[in-house]
Each structure stands twice: as structure tokens, then as C-alpha cells.
Amino acid sequence: KPRVIMHNNQGVVEEPFESLVVEVPPDRLGAVMELVGARRGQLVEMTSHDEYTYAAFSIPARGLIGIRTRLLNATQGTAIIHHRFERYAPAEGEIPGRPTGVLVSMTSGKAVAFGLDGLQARAEMFVAPGEVIYEGMIVGENARDSDLDVNITREKKLTNMRASGSDTTIRLIPPRLLSLEQALEFIREDELVEATPKSLRLRKRVLQASLRKS
């Protein structure tokens, strides 16, 4: 998880703040205010010109991690965003993190449709059938706030006799693909982003489930 560099100024812990400027249509300003405010940003200046509203904020640098994508999504791509270092100031309180848990693979192998089908109703998956996975790899976001060890390499058991109509077509929701910025914002302190030339993966810092529990 990315961290900012704190300073100790005569016993006072200070963190970097940045000046964040957002230009957005007036009807999208509410979404910007809500998102920046949740990350402890303070409105410094607001003016209007033509069809855009200009809003300047002072925000902790750690509140900027992942905010660009969220702002663009909240404003349907209409926001213009830039920021620069402003000053060091006394550290603010906690910034809300991810409220959900993750699905963690308990096996290594290839993801199969049968294994994914049983989980997609209660989670958002990050992998598709055929992808190579390993123990400790994060394969989805749990709808609840706890982590869950899962087996998505499990094939459907075959029997000698099958009843007519027993087989059903599996319909999978396309997996959610994270950018590097989204992945860095998503992870918690006990998780890592694994970057390779061809893909990005999320994983637990400790891969073995038995060791994580201890």
C-alpha cells in the first residue's frame, strides 16, 4: 500500500498536502464535493466561467491515491483534474479505506467456469476462466467485509449416469479489470500488487492461508 512521507516538526507529526484543482460542469459539482470531502479535502476557492465550475481544494496527499479514476467515473468523464504539492501540515485523521473483503484462492492451477459460477452471485470477480492462479492470489472482491478462501479451480464432478436436463449453461459476468492506480488504491496493508509485463495481479502478502490465520 503506498504511503506518504511524514515529517516530525518539533514533536508535531506533519504530512504533505496538495492543491487539487477540478474543473467540472455545475451539475456534477456535488459528486466532486462529496468524493473529495470524504478524503478530508477542504474547499479553498470556487468560481464559475462559461459552462464549467472551477473548484480548488487543499487535500492530504494520501487522499489523492486513486481519486482520479473515481472523479472521472463520478462526473462521467467531464472533469479536468490537476494537482501539485502545497505544504506540510499537521496530519489529518484516518481516510476511509475499502469496506469490503476479498476472495483469496486456496489452490493453484487454472480458473474454471464451474468454480467461478458459484461465487459471482456474492462477489465481483477479477479473473476469467482459463487464467492461471496461485495460492494466496486475490481473485475477487467479497460483498461482505471479511476475506474468504475459495477454490475456483474445482471442476464439476462427472458421473456415469446423468438425468435429462441436469446440465445447465453457465453464464459468467465479465471480470473487473483494475488499472495500476485502481489496484494500488484497492489493496490493504496485508496485500500487494504484482506487476508483470503482461498483467497486474493482487495477492496477499502471506500466501499460505494457515500462516495468515496465525
Secondary structure, 3 states (H helix, E strand, C coil): CCCCCCEEECCEEEEEEEEEEEEECHHHHHHHHHHHHHCCCEEEEEEEECCEEEEEEEEEHHHHCCHHHHHHHHCCCCCEEEEEEEEEEECCCCCCCCCCCEEEECCCEECCHHHHHCCCCCEEECCCCCCEECCCEEEEEECCCCCEEECCCCCCCCCCCCCCCCCCCCCCCCCCCCCHHHHHHHCCCCEEEEECCCCEEEEECCCCHHHHHC
